[in-house]
Amino acid sequence: MIHLSHRHKIQLGWHPSRIKCFFQIAFGIIQSRSVQLQRIAAHFQDETSLGGRIQRMQRLELEAKWL
């Protein structure tokens, strides 16, 4: 995952925390087999609240319309 995140930082020019969120969303979709934000957020590997995770995903989606 470190190699992938480094490669995306170069290509997208994103901040490392945004890249981490992007990969957590991708892995959350795969693990939950769903596109519902609550189910994806439940698979994040951090200590933040479920509501905070959902807000982070929504902010990333607003900034990157192609997600």
NORPE-V199563 format. One line per field, one symbol per residue. phi: phi as a letter, one per 30 degrees, with the letter a starting at -180 (. if undefined). psi: psi as a letter, one per 20 degrees, with the letter a starting at -180 (. if undefined). burial: 1 if it has 16 or more other C-alpha atoms within 10 Angstrom, else 0. A space follows every 50 residues. Layout:
phi->???
psi->???
burial->???
//
This chain:
phi->.ddddddddddciddedddddeddddddddddhbcdedddddcdcbcddd dddddddddddddbedd
psi->hggghgghgghhkqqhhhgggghhgghhgghikrjpgghghijqmrjrrg hhgghggggghhhnhi.
burial->00001000000000000110111110011000000010111111000001 00110110010000000
//
